[in-house]
């Protein structure tokens, strides 16, 4: 069996609007669900049958207790989960606005996920993992940003694959200059990058995803996936770009769609070494993106972040029905 994937970043509770189209201000009912982008990806990977460990700091409160129990119940390795007194769990409120776009508001009083220090982490040997995945809002504040960046650098230096999903939340960016510097370093060194079309526009200033991907400061052989919502996704490798159409489904709630897409991508690539990834043609990556689109489509029909992540058999059955 291949070594597990190490997913690093925030773990929190999402409070999801039960009033589609109402936005945050007009919503009258929210439902609590476990979430956080790296957390969702870890759950998504495990449900696809991939061994995974989670690295992050969990609040020392009732919410944190519940989230740690959730990780354990999903069969995720929690040896690298850190807890310390007086820390709290971040809370995120999410809703769909009248334009069909997800909107978020975060509450992070003494939040555990952004207070992780490198000295708190147990020794990590990159060679014990097949891939290191990081990204999202834990890269926005210190000391967690420097901690996750340091771990990323160690994996890059060791030659172990890395993946990155910035999952940019503009309302949380306090120091845009330092954040862009961090984004540039990670993007320039990651082997697998996934961005939404909005992430891509923020980073490059280019509205056209097809033009924007060519502005990213990537190294040779990096593969880029761009999610386009209902329009599907793009895959870019060696300046070649392919569009993979999305699936027409009845949308219930979109929180976690991008995370499920990332989990699906990594589930296909974690056993491959860097040389094998470099040799793959864009046609092979299109097949991977098709599976990822299906996974995200399933999540869109469900309600709730980590809870909505499908199992491998569900994705295969969905694809089979689409082909018949």
PELINSUL-V355016 format. One line per field, one symbol per residue. phi: phi as a letter, one per 40 degrees, with the letter a starting at -180 (. if undefined). A space follows every 50 residues. Layout:
BEGIN
phi = ???
END
This chain:
BEGIN
phi = .ccccbcbicbabcbcccbdgcgccccbabbcbcahdccdcccdccccgc cabbbibbdcacccdcccccdcccgccbcbcbbadgcbccbbbbabcccg ccbbabbbcfcccbbcbcccccdbcdccbcabbaigccccbcccdccccc cdccccccgcdbbabcfcbdccccbcccccccdcccccbccbbbbcccdc cccbgbccdcccccccccccgcbbbbcbgcchabbbafgcbbbbccbcbc ccabcgccccdcdcccccbcccccccccccccccccccccccdccccccc cbbhfdcccccdcccccccccccc
END
